[in-house]
Amino acid sequence: MKTLAQRQQEYARLLLTEGLALQKGQMLAIDCPVDQAWFARLCAHAAYELGCREVVMNWNDDALTREKYLHAENDVFDSVHSWTADFFEQVSAGGGAWLAVHASDPENLQGCDPDRIQRAQIASGKALENFRRRETNNEFPWCVCSIPTEKWAQKVFPDKPVAEAMGALWETILTAACVDGGDAAANWRAHIEELHRRTEVLNSMELRTLRYQNALGTDLTVALPEGHYWAGGAEKCVTSGVPFSANIPTEEVFTLPVKTGVNGIVYASKPLSLHGNVVEDFGFALKDGKIVRAFAAKGEAVLKKAIAVDEGASYLGEVALVPYDSPISRSGLLFYNTLFDENASCHFAFGEAYPCITGAEGMDQAALEARGMNRSMTHVDFMVGTADLEITGETKDGKKVPIFRDGNFAF
């Protein structure tokens, strides 16, 4: 039986070998909270063992971030320091690998001014535009992961003492990442193969539209672009051809909608941790792709600011399918962390689309937009999957086919 420390080391190595497929001589950037430096050190040690050229750090801190939003001068939220932009630019333009360790308090910015949050997001989106475009286009390997923090663990397990909550969250994370005591890398590759099987089935259908319906009141029709394809699991870095897994864990297969081809109403099935706030009981009404009404019982102001950072933020950019009986969903936990909640539920994202269009690498931005791809400086996933969700597809020749029945794949 492996100890927790041994499994944590194996997890760190999995992120580098399967998540990033780190190559000898490649730079690695790690985005990590300062109070989780011990885990960054595990990753750095494993990276150097794999022949990494250099590990560079981008530290963040919940407490200091909150202090800034509460007390900094008002105009600082309208710009990003040049050295921050240069860091992101040099790592991504130089073909470095990027590991993002998401480990934060889901409600860190509760009570902070939503206007400051929105303005900071706009400033960051403009300053880091090249980085985000390269990331969306898979021009460098990137991977998002999570590790527990005390506040996050207590949010997920409110009835447990801190130590027990931390242990329970670690166990959940490691199991979801296939670090279950066996060969984690082999387990992960087998899981990726199953996701690839699902994409092959969906791609063979040549779907034109999807219609979502459930008892929450969701009734939404989504048009898919001509030449779209479904992706999931490992993707290839377009500059090196090396496959990498952008999310660990992952249970989704995804594509993009036609920007102006979404109509109806959709209700979220889980709360959303959004910019340090929790948004609850929310949904959207859409007409010709545009969100024309956003509503929420809690966090509505933050939600409305999020869909207004630019023109594309009020349109959908991702369609993702996740079975209701996925392992993360079967845990019965609400994580208040999009990386986990999105892999327990079918979801959409408003904002930037991934270019899941055949031949996209040879198209310029205008050509991609002409095919229906949405552009934005933001990309926010929100969950819509339920036990009774039905999704019916229509093929390009007009045939109706079941995609989801009773919350799970119909094939």
N, C-alpha and C positions, 0 to 999 in steps of 0.2 A: 504494500500500500504506500503510495507516494504521499509525502507530507504536503501541507499547503504551500510551504516555501518552495518545494520542488515543482509543484504545479504552476506557481507564479512564474518561476524561471522558464518553464516550458511554454507558458502563455506568451511571455516576452519574446521568446525565440520564434514562436509561431507567427507573431505579428510581423516579424522581419523576413522570415523565409516564405510564408504563404501570403501574408497581407501585402508586403511590399516587394517580395522577390528581390531583396537587396543584393546588388552585384558588387563584386570585388572592385575596389577603387571608386565606388560611388559615395557621394556625400549624403548624410542623413540629417534632416532637421526634425526635432521633436518639439511639439507644442504641448506643454504640460503645466499643471499647477505647481507652484513652488512647494506646497506642503505634501506633494506626492513625488518629490525628487528621488526618493528611494527606488520608485518604479522606473523612472527615467534612467537611473543608473543601471538597473538590470538590462534595460533595452540597449543602452550604450555599450555595455560590456558584451552583450551578444552580437551587436553590430560589428564591433572591432574584431571579434572572433571570426566573423564572416568576411573580413577583409575590407571593412568600410574605410574610406579615405579619411573622413572626419565627421564627428558628431557635433552639431551646433544646436543650441537651445533657444526656444522662444517661450519664456516663462510667463505665467499669468497667476493672478491671485484674486479670489473672490472678495476678500475683505477690502483690499485696496481698490478694486473695481467699484465696489459699492460706495466707498468713501469719495471716489472721484465723481460718481453720478450725483451724489448728494451735495458736495461742497465745492467742486472745481468751478473756476470762472466759466461763465455761460458760453463764451465763444470757443472754448477748447473742443466743443463737440462738433464743430464744423470743419475740422481738418484732421489729418493724420500726419504724425511726424515723418519727415523724409527718410529717416533711418529705418523706421518700421517698414515703409513701402519698399525700400532698397533690399531689406532682408528677404522679404517674400519674393521679390523680383529675381534676385540673384540665385536663390535656391531653385526656383521653378525653371528659370531660363537656362540654368546650368545642368538640368537633368537630374537634380538631386531628388532623393526620396523624402516624402513628408509623412510623418506619423503624428496624428492628432489624438491626444489622450483626453477625452472628455470626462472630467471628474469635477462636478460643480454642484452647488446648492441650487435646486430647481427654482427657488424663490429668492435668490440673492438680490434681485433688484426690485422686489415688491416695495411699493411706496415711492419709488423713484419717478421722476417726471417722464411720462411717455414721450414727450416732445424731444427731450435730450437723447433718449434711446433711439428714436427714429433718426435724428440728425446725425448721431454717431454712426449709425448703420449706413446712411447715405454717404457720409464722408469716407468710411472704410470701403464701401462698394466702389466708389470712384477711384480711390488711391490704389486699390488692389485688383483693379479690373483685369489686368493682364494675367495675374496669378489665377483668378477665378476662371478665366477663359481656358487657360492651359489645363486646369484641374478638370473642368467640364469635358474638355476634349481628350482627356487621358494622355496628355503630352508628357507627364511625369507620373511615376507611381505614387499613390497616396492611400492611406488607410486610416480610418476612424475607429477607435476602440474606446472602452471605458474601464475604469477601476473604481472601487467604492470610496466614498468620503463619508464621514460620520453623519453630516446633515442629510446627504442623499439617502444613506442607508436607513436613517430614522424616518425619513419620509416614506420609504417603501415598506418598512417594517415598524410601524409606529408603536406596536405593543411589545417590542423586544427591547431589552437593555442594549446599550450602544455596542458592546463587544459582540453580542449575539447577532445583532442586526448586520454588523460588518461581516461576520462570518457567513451569514446566510446569503448576503448579496454577493460575496466572493464566490460562493458555491454556485449560485445561479449564473454568474458571468462565465465562470470557467466551463461549466457544463454546456452552456449555449455556444461556446467557442470550440467545443469538441475536445477540451482538455479534461478528460474524464478518467484519467489513469492509464489509458491505453496509449497507442501511438497517435498523438494529436494531429500530426501532419497528415498521416494516412487517413484518419477519420475526416479531417477537413476536406481532403481531396475527393473522398467518396461523396460527401455532402454536396460539394460543388458539381459533381457529375449529375446528381439528381436534379439540381436546379437547371443545368444545361438541358436535361431531357425535357423539362417542362417548356423551356424556351423553344425547343425544336418543334414540339407539338403546336404551340401557339403560332409560330412562324409559318407552319404548314397550312394553317387555316386561312391566311390572308384576310384578316378581319378589316372591316370598314368602320364599324361602330360597336360600342359597348353600351348596354343599358343597365344601370344599377338600381335595385329596388330592395327596401327592407322595411321593417315595422317602425323604425325610428321616423320614417317619413321621407327618406331619401328616394328620389326618383330623378335620375340624372342620365342623360344621353351624352356620350363622349365620342366624337369623331376622331379617327386615327388617320395620320397622313398616308398618302400613297407611298409605298416603298419603305414603310416603317419596319422595324424589327424589334423583337423582344430580347432583352439582355438579362443577365443575372449570374450571380456567383463570381467567377473570375473574369476579368476583362483584360485586353491586351494594351500595353502602353504603345501608343502609335509611333513613338520615336525609336523604340528598341524592339518591339514585338514580343516583349516578355510579359506573360500573364501575371496579374496581381489581383488581390481581393480588396476592394475599396472599403468594405465594411466587415468587421469581425465583431459580433456575429452577423449573419445575413440569412434571410429566408425568402427574400423577394425576387420576383421577376418583374421587369418594368419596361416601359416604352414611353413615348411622348404623345400627347393629344394634339390635334389641330388647334392652334391658338384660338381661333374664332368659332370652333365647332363643339362647344360644350354648352348644354342647355338643361335647365331644371333646378332642382334644389338638392342639397346634400347636407346631412347632419353628421357631425363628428361623433365617433363612438367612444373616444377616450379624451381626457383632458390633454392639453398641450403645454409643454414647458417652452415658453417663448420669451427670449431675451430677459431671463431672470424673473419671469412672472409665470404663473399658471393660469391658463385660459380654460374655462369649463363650460359645458353645455352650449356649444357654439355650432354655427353652420353658415352656409353661404347659399344665396340664390344667384344663378348665372344666366346670362342671356348673350348669345353669340360669343361665348367664351369669357366675357367680362363679368367679374363679381359686381353685381348691382346692389346687393344687400349683404351685409355681414352682421351677425348678431351673436351675443354671448351672455350668459348669466353672470360670468365673472371674467374680468380682464378684457372687456369689449374695447376699451380705449386703446390698449396695447395692440389688440388684433387689428383694429382699423388703421392704426399707424403703420403696422407691418405690411398691409396690402396697398399702402400708398407711398412707399419709398421711391417708386418710379412707375412708369406706365405699365411695364410688364408684370409688376407685382400683383396686379389685380386680375391676372389670367393664370390658368393652370399650366404647369410645365412638366408634370410627371404623372403617370398612371402606373401603379404598382399593385401586384397581386400577391397576397400571402394567405395561406389557408388558415381557417379559424382553429384548426387542430395542430398548428405548428408547435414545436417544443416550447417556445417562449410563451405562446398563448396558453398552453396547457399548464404553465406554472401558476396561472390565476393571478399574477401580480400586475399591478399598475406601477410602472417604473418612473414616470415623470422624467423620462430621458428618451428623446426621439430615437436614438440608435436602437434601443430595445423595444419601445412601444411600436415603432413602425414595422418591426419584424415579428410582431404578434398580431398584425392586422393589415388587411388591404388598406392602402392609403393613396392619397393624391399629394402633390406639392404645388403650392402657388409660387410663381416666379420662374427662374431659369430652367430651361429644358436641357436634358442631355441629348446630343445629336444622334438619336437611334434611327437614322435614315441611311439606307444603303447608298454608299458612295459619298457620305458626308465629308470624308477627309479631303475630297477633291472639290468641295463647294465653298464658295465664299459666304459671308454672313447674309448678304442679300438673297442668295439662292436658297439658303436654309430657311430664311424667314418666308420666302415665297412658297415653300413646301409646308408651312404652318408652324415652324419652330418658334417658341416664345423666348424672348431675351429679357433678362432682368439682372440686377445686382444682388437679388436675394433668391433663396430657394428654401422653402419651409414645408416640411412634410406634416400632414395631419391625417389622423386615422379615421377610417370609415367602416372597417370590417365588423360584422356581427355574426352571430350564430345562424341567423336566418337570411343573410345576404344572398341575393340572386343576381347574377350577372349573365346577361344574354348577349351573345355576339351576333353580328350580321356580317356575312362574308361579302366579298366584292361582287359576287353573282346573286346576292339577295337572300341567301339561305340563312335561316336562324339556327344558331347552335348554342347549347348550354356551355357556359364557361365555369360558373360557380353555381352550386345548388347547396342550400343549407350551410352556407359559409365556407364551403370547401370546393376544391377543383372538381369538376364533373368528369374529368378524364384521368 
